[in-house]
Amino acid sequence: MAQQNRYSAYDFERFEPRTVSKSAAAPKINNPGQSTPDLKLVRKPKPSKAQLKKEANEALIKTFKIVTVAVIAMALFGTAIYSRLKLDEINREISRVDSAIETAKSDSVKLTNELNALVSIDKVEDYAENVLGMTKIQDYQVVYVDLSQEDSVVLADGKETDSQQVINEDNE
């Protein structure tokens, strides 16, 4: 592969010393005896009133277009700023509500812990024994009800009757 000249983009000959010669003098200005090209002054004809009116209308239309585009651009810019302000306001409201929710959650946890502390089994037992004078139930105080027998109703005169018969008499 051929090696490329890394410095080919630079013209180092411009930095070499030069000798000044008479031929390198400034170019000569035309002698007064030489002929110059003929120049003619061309005047633009004056536009007519119709052309002036047409140009004025075109200028007015261009001005109207520029003003319309500027008003629309300013309206869009104003709308963008307004929407950013509303978005910022809504974000601040969301932050405020979020902090209120966090405060309410921490208060709820605190109150739940206080309630659990006040209603714990140990406190209830202590209150029942010391303030109300209650004692724990003993085994001999437990009465078991046997519901395996048929239902019956004992009336005030000591007679037993079927519970279905008592229900039918009450409904009449």
NUMIGU-10579 format. One record per atom (N, C-alpha, C): residue in three letters; y, z negated, x. Coordinates in steps of 0.1 Angstrom, whole numbers, padded with zeros to 4 digits, always signed. Each point is the difference from the previous one (the first is absolute). Layout:
# residues N
ALAYZX;...
This chain:
# residues 172
MET-0012+0000+0008;MET+0012+0000-0008;MET+0012+0000+0009;ALA+0010+0009-0003;ALA+0012+0001+0008;ALA+0009-0012-0002;GLN+0006-0004+0011;GLN+0009-0012-0001;GLN+0013+0005-0005;GLN+0006-0006-0010;GLN+0012+0004-0006;GLN+0012-0006+0008;ASN+0011+0007+0001;ASN+0011-0005+0007;ASN+0007-0010-0009;ARG+0001-0012+0004;ARG+0005-0011-0008;ARG+0015+0001-0001;TYR+0006+0007+0009;TYR+0015+0000+0001;TYR+0005+0014-0004;SER-0007+0008-0007;SER+0004+0014-0003;SER+0011+0000-0011;ALA+0002-0011-0007;ALA+0011-0001-0010;ALA+0014-0003+0007;TYR+0000-0003+0013;TYR+0012-0004+0006;TYR+0005+0012+0010;ASP+0012+0002+0000;ASP+0006+0011+0008;ASP+0007-0008+0012;PHE-0008-0001+0011;PHE+0005-0008+0012;PHE+0010+0009+0008;GLU+0000+0013-0002;GLU+0009+0009+0007;GLU+0015-0004-0002;ARG+0003-0006-0012;ARG+0013-0004-0003;ARG+0005-0011+0009;PHE-0009-0007+0006;PHE+0005-0011+0009;PHE+0001+0004+0015;GLU-0004+0012+0003;GLU+0001+0005+0014;GLU+0014+0003+0003;PRO+0004-0001+0013;PRO+0014+0003+0004;PRO+0002+0015-0001;ARG+0013+0003-0004;ARG+0004+0014-0002;ARG+0011+0004+0010;THR+0001+0012+0003;THR+0012+0004+0007;THR+0009+0007-0009;VAL+0013-0002+0001;VAL+0010+0006-0008;VAL+0003+0013+0005;SER+0000+0010-0008;SER+0004+0014+0004;SER+0011+0004-0009;LYS+0007+0011+0005;LYS+0011+0005-0007;LYS-0004+0006-0013;SER-0012+0005-0001;SER-0004+0006-0013;SER-0003-0010-0011;ALA+0000-0013+0004;ALA-0002-0010-0010;ALA+0013-0005-0007;ALA+0011+0008+0003;ALA+0013-0004-0006;ALA+0000+0002-0015;ALA+0010-0006-0005;ALA+0002+0001-0015;ALA+0002+0014-0004;PRO-0005+0004-0012;PRO+0003+0014-0005;PRO+0014+0003-0002;LYS+0004+0012+0002;LYS+0014+0004-0001;LYS+0003+0002-0015;ILE+0013-0002-0003;ILE+0005+0002-0013;ILE+0004+0015-0001;ASN+0000+0005-0012;ASN+0003+0014-0001;ASN+0014+0003+0005;ASN+0001+0011+0006;ASN+0014+0004+0005;ASN+0008+0004-0012;PRO+0013-0001+0002;PRO+0008+0004-0011;PRO+0000+0015-0003;GLY-0004+0007+0010;GLY-0001+0015-0002;GLY-0012+0004-0008;GLN-0010-0009-0001;GLN-0012+0004-0007;GLN+0002+0000-0015;SER-0007+0009-0007;SER+0002+0000-0014;SER-0008-0011-0007;THR+0006-0005-0011;THR-0006-0010-0008;THR-0004+0006-0013;PRO-0010-0005-0006;PRO-0004+0005-0013;PRO+0011-0002-0011;ASP+0002+0009-0009;ASP+0010-0001-0010;ASP-0005-0010-0011;LEU+0009-0010-0002;LEU-0003-0010-0011;LEU+0009+0003-0011;LYS-0005-0001-0012;LYS+0008+0002-0012;LYS+0000-0013-0008;LEU+0011-0003-0006;LEU+0001-0012-0009;LEU-0004+0005-0014;VAL-0010-0006-0005;VAL-0005+0004-0014;VAL+0004-0012-0009;ARG+0007+0003-0010;ARG+0004-0010-0009;ARG-0009+0001-0012;LYS-0003-0012-0005;LYS-0009-0002-0011;LYS+0009+0003-0013;PRO-0005+0008-0009;PRO+0008+0002-0012;PRO+0001-0013-0008;LYS+0011-0002-0007;LYS+0002-0011-0008;LYS-0009+0001-0012;PRO-0007-0011-0004;PRO-0009+0000-0011;PRO+0008+0001-0013;SER-0006+0006-0010;SER+0006+0001-0013;SER-0001-0013-0007;LYS+0007-0001-0012;LYS+0000-0013-0007;LYS-0014-0002-0006;ALA-0007+0010-0003;ALA-0014-0002-0006;ALA-0009-0005+0011;GLN+0002+0005+0013;GLN-0008-0005+0011;GLN+0003-0014+0003;LEU+0013-0004+0000;LEU+0004-0013+0002;LEU-0005-0010-0010;LYS+0000+0005-0013;LYS-0005-0009-0011;LYS-0015-0002+0002;LYS-0007+0011+0004;LYS-0015-0001+0002;LYS-0003-0009+0011;GLU+0008+0001+0011;GLU-0003-0009+0011;GLU+0003-0015-0003;ALA+0011-0002-0008;ALA+0003-0013-0005;ALA-0011-0006-0009;ASN-0005+0008-0009;ASN-0011-0004-0008;ASN-0013-0003+0008;GLU-0003+0008+0010;GLU-0011-0003+0009;GLU+0002-0013+0007;ALA+0012-0002+0005;ALA+0003-0012+0007;ALA-0001-0012-0009;LEU+0004+0001-0012;LEU-0001-0011-0010;LEU-0015-0003-0003;ILE-0008+0011-0002;ILE-0014-0002-0002;ILE-0007-0007+0011;LYS+0004+0004+0013;LYS-0006-0006+0011;LYS+0004-0015+0001;THR+0013-0003-0003;THR+0004-0013+0000;THR-0007-0009-0010;PHE-0001+0006-0012;PHE-0007-0007-0011;PHE-0015-0003+0004;LYS-0007+0010+0006;LYS-0013-0002+0005;LYS-0001-0011+0010;ILE+0009+0000+0010;ILE+0000-0011+0010;ILE+0003-0013-0006;VAL+0009-0001-0009;VAL+0003-0013-0007;VAL-0012-0005-0008;THR-0006+0010-0007;THR-0012-0004-0008;THR-0011-0005+0008;VAL-0003+0007+0011;VAL-0010-0005+0010;VAL+0003-0014+0005;ALA+0013-0002+0004;ALA+0004-0013+0005;ALA-0002-0011-0010;VAL+0004+0003-0013;VAL-0001-0010-0010;VAL-0015-0003-0003;ILE-0008+0010+0000;ILE-0015-0003-0002;ILE-0005-0007+0012;ALA+0004+0003+0012;ALA-0005-0007+0012;ALA+0004-0015-0001;MET+0013-0002-0003;MET+0005-0014-0001;MET-0008-0008-0012;ALA-0002+0007-0011;ALA-0007-0006-0011;ALA-0015-0004+0005;LEU-0006+0009+0007;LEU-0014-0003+0005;LEU+0001-0012+0010;PHE+0010+0000+0009;PHE+0001-0010+0009;PHE+0003-0014-0007;GLY+0009+0001-0010;GLY+0003-0012-0008;GLY-0012-0006-0007;THR-0008+0010-0006;THR-0013-0004-0007;THR-0010-0006+0010;ALA-0001+0005+0012;ALA-0009-0005+0010;ALA+0005-0015+0004;ILE+0012-0002+0002;ILE+0005-0013+0003;ILE-0002-0010-0011;TYR+0003+0005-0012;TYR-0002-0009-0012;TYR-0015-0004-0001;SER-0009+0010+0001;SER-0014-0003-0001;SER-0005-0010+0011;ARG+0006+0002+0012;ARG-0004-0010+0011;ARG+0005-0014-0003;LEU+0012-0001-0006;LEU+0006-0013-0004;LEU-0009-0006-0011;LYS-0004+0007-0010;LYS-0009-0005-0010;LYS-0013-0004+0005;LEU-0006+0008+0009;LEU-0012-0004+0006;LEU+0001-0013+0008;ASP+0011-0001+0008;ASP+0002-0012+0007;ASP+0001-0012-0009;GLU+0007+0001-0011;GLU+0002-0010-0010;GLU-0013-0004-0006;ILE-0009+0010-0003;ILE-0013-0003-0006;ILE-0009-0007+0010;ASN+0001+0004+0012;ASN-0008-0006+0011;ASN+0004-0015+0002;ARG+0013-0003-0001;ARG+0005-0014+0001;ARG-0005-0008-0012;GLU+0000+0006-0012;GLU-0005-0007-0012;GLU-0015-0003+0001;ILE-0008+0010+0006;ILE-0014-0002+0002;ILE-0003-0011+0010;SER+0008-0001+0010;SER-0001-0010+0010;SER+0003-0014-0006;ARG+0010+0000-0008;ARG+0004-0013-0007;ARG-0011-0005-0009;VAL-0006+0009-0008;VAL-0011-0003-0009;VAL-0012-0004+0008;ASP-0003+0007+0010;ASP-0012-0004+0009;ASP+0001-0014+0005;SER+0012-0003+0005;SER+0002-0014+0005;SER-0001-0010-0011;ALA+0005+0003-0012;ALA-0001-0009-0011;ALA-0015-0002-0004;ILE-0008+0011+0001;ILE-0014-0001-0003;ILE-0007-0009+0010;GLU+0003+0002+0013;GLU-0006-0008+0011;GLU+0004-0015-0002;THR+0012-0002-0004;THR+0004-0014-0002;THR-0007-0006-0012;ALA-0002+0008-0011;ALA-0007-0005-0012;ALA-0015-0002+0004;LYS-0006+0008+0008;LYS-0014-0002+0004;LYS-0001-0013+0008;SER+0009-0002+0010;SER-0001-0012+0008;SER+0002-0013-0009;ASP+0009+0001-0010;ASP+0002-0011-0009;ASP-0012-0002-0008;SER-0007+0011-0004;SER-0012-0002-0008;SER-0011-0007+0008;VAL-0002+0004+0012;VAL-0010-0006+0009;VAL+0003-0015+0002;LYS+0013-0003+0002;LYS+0004-0013+0002;LYS-0003-0009-0012;LEU+0004+0005-0012;LEU-0002-0007-0013;LEU-0015-0001-0003;THR-0008+0010+0003;THR-0014-0001-0002;THR-0006-0011+0009;ASN+0004-0001+0012;ASN-0005-0010+0009;ASN+0004-0014-0005;GLU+0013-0001-0005;GLU+0004-0013-0005;GLU-0008-0004-0012;LEU-0003+0010-0009;LEU-0008-0003-0012;LEU-0014-0004+0004;ASN-0006+0007+0009;ASN-0013-0003+0005;ASN-0001-0014+0006;ALA+0011-0004+0007;ALA+0001-0013+0005;ALA+0001-0011-0011;LEU+0007+0003-0010;LEU+0002-0010-0011;LEU-0012-0001-0009;VAL-0007+0011-0002;VAL-0012+0000-0009;VAL-0013+0000+0007;SER+0000-0004+0012;SER-0013-0001+0007;SER-0009-0010-0006;ILE-0013+0001+0002;ILE-0010-0009-0006;ILE+0002-0014+0004;ASP+0003-0002+0013;ASP+0002-0013+0005;ASP+0012-0007-0007;LYS+0011+0007-0002;LYS+0012-0006-0006;LYS-0003-0003-0015;VAL-0007+0009-0007;VAL-0004-0002-0014;VAL-0009-0012-0001;GLU-0010-0001+0009;GLU-0009-0012-0001;GLU+0008-0013+0003;ASP+0009+0001+0010;ASP+0008-0012+0004;ASP+0009-0004-0012;TYR+0006+0010-0007;TYR+0009-0003-0011;TYR-0008-0006-0012;ALA-0012+0006-0002;ALA-0008-0005-0011;ALA-0005-0014+0002;GLU-0004-0004+0012;GLU-0005-0013+0003;GLU+0011-0010+0001;ASN+0011+0003+0007;ASN+0010-0010+0002;ASN+0010-0002-0011;VAL+0004+0011-0006;VAL+0011+0000-0011;VAL-0007-0002-0013;LEU-0010+0008-0003;LEU-0006+0000-0014;LEU-0011-0010-0001;GLY-0005-0006+0011;GLY-0011-0010+0000;GLY-0013+0006-0003;MET-0002+0013+0002;MET-0013+0006-0003;MET-0010-0002+0012;THR-0013+0001-0003;THR-0010+0000+0011;THR-0009+0012-0001;LYS-0007+0002+0010;LYS-0009+0012+0000;LYS-0012-0004-0009;ILE-0005+0011-0007;ILE-0011-0002-0009;ILE-0013-0004+0007;GLN-0007-0008-0006;GLN-0013-0005+0005;GLN-0012+0007-0007;ASP-0011+0000+0006;ASP-0012+0008-0006;ASP-0004-0006-0013;TYR+0001-0013-0003;TYR-0004-0005-0012;TYR+0010+0003-0012;GLN+0012+0005+0004;GLN+0010+0004-0010;GLN-0002+0014-0006;VAL-0009+0008+0006;VAL-0002+0014-0003;VAL-0009+0000-0012;VAL+0003+0007-0011;VAL-0008+0002-0012;VAL-0003+0015-0001;TYR-0012+0003-0001;TYR-0004+0014-0001;TYR-0003+0003-0015;VAL+0005+0012-0004;VAL-0002+0004-0014;VAL-0012+0010-0001;ASP-0009-0003-0009;ASP-0011+0009-0001;ASP+0003+0010-0012;LEU+0001+0012+0003;LEU+0003+0010-0010;LEU-0012+0009-0003;SER-0012-0004+0004;SER-0012+0007-0003;SER-0005-0002-0014;GLN+0005-0010-0007;GLN-0004-0002-0014;GLN+0008+0008-0009;GLU-0004+0001-0013;GLU+0007+0007-0010;GLU+0012-0007-0004;ASP+0011+0008-0003;ASP+0012-0006-0004;ASP-0001-0007-0013;SER+0007-0012-0001;SER+0000-0007-0013;SER+0013-0007-0001;VAL+0004-0003-0012;VAL+0012-0007-0003;VAL-0003-0013-0007;VAL+0005-0011+0005;VAL-0002-0013-0006;VAL+0012-0003-0008;LEU-0001-0002-0013;LEU+0011-0003-0009;LEU+0003-0015+0001;ALA+0012-0004-0006;ALA+0004-0014+0001;ALA-0009-0009-0007;ASP-0008+0004-0010;ASP-0009-0009-0007;ASP-0013-0001+0007;GLY-0001+0007+0012;GLY-0012-0001+0008;GLY-0010+0011-0002;LYS+0002+0008-0010;LYS-0009+0011-0003;LYS+0002+0011+0011;GLU-0012+0007+0003;GLU+0001+0011+0009;GLU-0001+0013-0008;THR+0007+0010+0004;THR+0000+0013-0007;THR+0000+0011+0010;ASP-0003+0011-0004;ASP+0000+0012+0008;ASP+0015+0004+0003;SER+0003+0004+0012;SER+0014+0004+0003;SER+0004+0012-0007;GLN-0009+0009-0004;GLN+0003+0013-0007;GLN+0005-0004-0014;GLN-0006-0010-0006;GLN+0003-0004-0013;GLN+0014-0006-0001;VAL+0004-0008+0011;VAL+0014-0006+0000;VAL+0010+0011+0002;ILE-0003+0010+0008;ILE+0010+0011+0002;ILE+0002+0008-0013;ASN-0011+0002-0008;ASN+0001+0008-0012;ASN+0008-0008-0010;GLU-0001-0014-0001;GLU+0007-0008-0009;GLU+0015+0000+0003;ASP+0003+0000+0013;ASP+0014+0000+0005;ASP+0008+0013-0004;ASN-0008+0011+0000;ASN+0006+0013-0002;ASN+0003+0003-0015;GLU-0007-0008-0009;GLU+0002+0002-0014;GLU+0012-0005-0006;
